[in-house]
Amino acid sequence: MKEGDKITCPLCGEETFVKSESMLDGWTVKGKILKCAICGGKLADESDEPEEAVEEKKSAGLSALANFLDTEVEEAPSHNISQDVRRFCKDCANFIEHPFRTRCGLWDKEVDPMDDCEQFTPKTTEKNERNIL
């Protein structure tokens, strides 16, 4: 049984179509179920396939796309960006922060805090501690 199949519902006895509905926990999808379009009764869980079969289908689709595009399948990039790779203006020692404008002290021009440049100099981490009475 899959979404769109015409069946006789075992719960209400009417001829109906199967519809799919996501089961949510807040904003997270926990799974999908198949329901009767008339009475809304649960007929079955949609994902009865083992996880290995799902991964196998994904990799087969990815290799078919790579063959179509005449390329090779590439590994997904890792999202672990180390601190030395990030070279944003907001983290640069030459960045001059102001409520109305943000400027670069090195190039003497207005910049966006998320810009980057080749002359990046990291800010020092020394904290200026003052005695406040």
C-alpha positions in Angstrom: 0.0 0.0 0.0 1.3 3.4 -0.9 0.0 7.0 -1.2 -2.6 7.4 -3.9 -3.7 3.8 -4.0 -7.5 3.2 -4.2 -8.6 0.9 -1.4 -11.7 -0.1 0.7 -10.9 1.3 4.1 -10.9 -1.5 6.8 -12.0 1.1 9.4 -15.0 2.9 7.8 -15.7 0.4 4.9 -15.8 3.1 2.2 -13.9 3.1 -1.1 -11.2 5.8 -0.6 -7.7 6.8 -1.4 -4.6 6.4 0.8 -3.0 9.7 1.9 0.3 10.2 3.6 0.8 12.4 6.7 3.9 13.4 8.6 4.1 12.7 12.3 5.7 15.7 14.0 7.2 16.3 17.4 7.4 20.1 17.5 9.1 21.0 14.2 10.9 17.6 13.9 9.4 14.9 11.5 9.4 11.7 13.5 7.9 9.5 10.7 5.1 9.2 8.1 1.9 7.2 8.3 -0.7 6.2 5.7 -4.3 7.3 6.5 -7.7 6.9 5.0 -8.7 10.1 3.1 -12.3 9.9 4.4 -12.2 8.9 8.0 -8.6 9.8 8.7 -7.9 6.4 10.4 -4.3 5.1 10.5 -3.8 2.3 8.0 0.0 1.7 8.2 3.4 3.2 8.7 4.8 4.5 5.4 8.5 3.7 5.9 8.4 -0.1 6.3 11.8 -0.3 4.4 14.9 -1.0 6.4 17.4 1.9 6.6 20.0 0.0 4.5 17.5 -0.2 1.6 16.8 3.6 1.8 20.5 4.4 1.8 21.0 2.0 -1.1 18.3 3.8 -3.1 19.9 7.2 -2.4 23.4 6.1 -3.5 21.9 4.4 -6.6 20.1 7.7 -7.5 23.3 9.7 -6.8 25.4 7.5 -9.1 22.8 7.6 -11.8 22.9 11.4 -11.7 26.7 11.4 -11.8 26.5 9.1 -14.9 24.0 11.4 -16.5 26.2 14.5 -15.9 29.3 12.5 -16.9 31.1 13.2 -13.6 32.2 11.3 -10.5 30.3 11.0 -7.2 31.9 13.4 -4.7 31.9 13.0 -0.9 29.9 15.6 1.0 32.0 18.4 2.4 32.5 18.4 6.2 31.2 21.4 8.0 33.9 21.5 10.6 35.4 24.9 9.9 38.4 25.6 12.1 38.9 29.1 13.6 41.9 29.8 11.3 39.8 29.4 8.1 37.2 32.0 9.1 38.6 35.4 7.9 35.6 37.7 8.4 36.0 41.4 8.7 34.2 41.4 12.1 37.0 39.2 13.5 39.8 41.3 12.1 42.0 43.7 14.1 41.5 46.4 11.4 37.7 46.4 11.7 36.3 49.6 13.1 32.9 49.1 14.5 30.4 52.0 14.7 26.6 52.1 15.1 26.1 53.6 11.7 29.0 52.5 9.6 31.5 49.7 9.7 34.9 50.5 8.2 38.2 48.8 7.5 41.1 50.7 9.1 43.6 49.1 6.6 41.8 49.9 3.4 39.9 53.0 4.7 36.6 52.0 3.2 33.2 50.9 4.4 32.9 47.1 4.7 30.3 44.5 5.6 31.1 42.6 8.8 30.8 39.3 7.0 33.3 40.3 4.2 36.7 38.7 4.0 40.0 39.8 2.7 43.6 38.5 2.1 45.1 41.0 4.7 43.1 39.5 7.6 44.8 40.0 11.0 43.0 38.3 13.9 42.0 40.4 16.9 44.0 39.9 20.0 42.2 38.1 22.8 43.7 40.2 25.6 41.0 41.7 27.7 41.4 45.3 29.0 40.4 45.1 32.6 39.7 48.3 34.3 39.1 48.9 38.0 35.7 50.6 38.3 34.9 52.1 41.7 
